[in-house]
Amino acid sequence: MAEPSEGEPVEGCHSSVVFSDDRQWAGHLAAFVRSGLARGRRVQYFADTTDPERVLAALTDAGIDAAGAVARGQLSLSVATQTYLAGSGFDPDAMIGLWQEAVDEAGASGYPGVWAIGEMSWANRDVAGADRLLEYELRIHHEVFARLPLTAWCFYDRRLMSDACVDVLASAHLTHRGESHAAPALWLAPLADRPGLRMSGSAGYDTRDTVAAAAAVVSGAQTPRAELDLAAVRHLDAASLAVLTGGAAGRPDGPPLRIRQPPPSLRRLLQLFPEFDASVEVVDR
Amino acid sequence: MTTYEPAAAGTGRQAPFHHPALFYGTQDEYLAGVGTFVRDATDLGHPVLVAVPGPRLALLRDLVDGDSGVTWVDMYQAGRNPGRILSMLQEFADRAEAAHAHVSIVGEPIWVGRTRAEAWEATRHEALINLAFTGRRVSILCPYDTALPEEVLAQAYRTHPVVGDSVAYGASSHYTDPHEVCRDCDTPLPEPAEAVVIPFEEGGLALARDEADRWAAAAGLPPVRRTDWLLAIGEATSNSVRHGGGRGTLRMWRAEGKLVAEISDQGLLADPLTGRRRPDPRAATGGRGVWIMHQLCDLVEIRAGARGLVLRLHLGTE
């Protein structure tokens, strides 16, 4: 799991930012917006529960000419429920399309990139599609950030979200800032250098939502091959294997799901259930 | 050699499903009784499965034409845990029945040297055969060594509609409803002298799995067996959360030459055949978890009572 980093925001990164009070929130907010504006990028803040006026005030208090940036179109403050959560709820595919539009619009206005902050606390509420947020966080590393000039910080406010929710979602980012978070029983992160996921921990009935998110990524990945690195998985049960191979079966014709360095339990399950053989390719390195 | 000729009336031979117990005292009686059953079946073109203790296999093979199409299985291995035998039998019968054939099986689940706990679970298996195969075109001959303990032999009269020896068969007057036999198999389990106790609920399942793995490693369970241990406990604890009232208790202790994990919860075993048939691995229901436990453990003791469900999983340390 990524250790929290400090210092200047890094361009192109998709980071989780965990905090638990207003002072921390304002610090992260100001650091990000200041750097984005200074680099000449378009900066967008997607609020969930925070009044955009409060965001503006916090930036001004930090010595940033936020009003000026808004006036010239470099900074925008909006509310998620009135933008990407409007309509039928959260849809990862639609959201990925919106990033392309945002980058295109910024480019047309002379901004070579987009810097965005999103408050993710809606994930812990009864919002349609919220159960697909983990899938989305995992997919965008390759489907968005590897392709577009985009830098984003996902804000996780511990006051508004359960620890379990924060731990799993924050773990799905390759870079992390703010407060550290505990290792969940099972967590997922994108592979840094190629499409695919790394799974870590112990998979069972208690982690079925995380496994379902991995299966959704496998099923929907727009890459010729889906890959799961299980080197850090201590245990994986039959139900998890069934869900993962089900995800692989949902892909259009292509090679089977490549599983790297599986735990002994997965190999034992393949002995018990050769039905899964056609869906997976096990690789030892 | 005596011809296998069950008594005509009242023995169930005319019914599609036939489940006799054969009591034998000598090798000659064994070969006469079992050998005749197998030869008759092969003569009729039945698919035949012979699952008996390894040393018996060679003897029987000598009696039967090598190209007869008989499937030979060492019950010492395949039936190490009595709870996994029925799945094997059903799988064989399913394949044969798909070809519209009558199926003949020799299954010897209890041999001299079985522990008392194994014998009770094997008796449960014998009773469940009657539920699983009712109405199917299957004959299952179960040899019983008369050197087995009296209480084991007495149960064979309760679990087999037909009993006999190498000379003749007749209806068993002690045949008992399989559900009642299963209830009688729920004998009190001996308490361990000491045990590690881990209460768990959904949020603590991973912790319970990790603790089970660490404890087994410290107790000297070899890595290959630890994989089976962890998979079996993982399935049992998940079932407690899913079906057993949302929580349960895991206890672990060492016994002579083995480790035991007990998982208890508030659940019921509505269908005693749960886990006795090979499941669709992709189906979330259908006894997948219990079936996996039976495949991986050397013995699974099941106690289904009014106060809940108790599973004891035994794994040898060798």
Interface residues (C-beta under 8 A of the other chain):
Chain A: A164 A185 L186 G201 S202 G204 Y205 D206 T207 R234 H235 D237 A238 A239 L241 A242 T245 G246 P264 S265 R268 L269 L272 F273 E275 F276
Chain B: E202 G203 L205 A206 L207 R209 D210 D213 P223 V224 T227 D228 L230 L231 G234 E235 T237 S238 V241 R242 P281 R282 A284 R288 G289 I292 Q295 L296
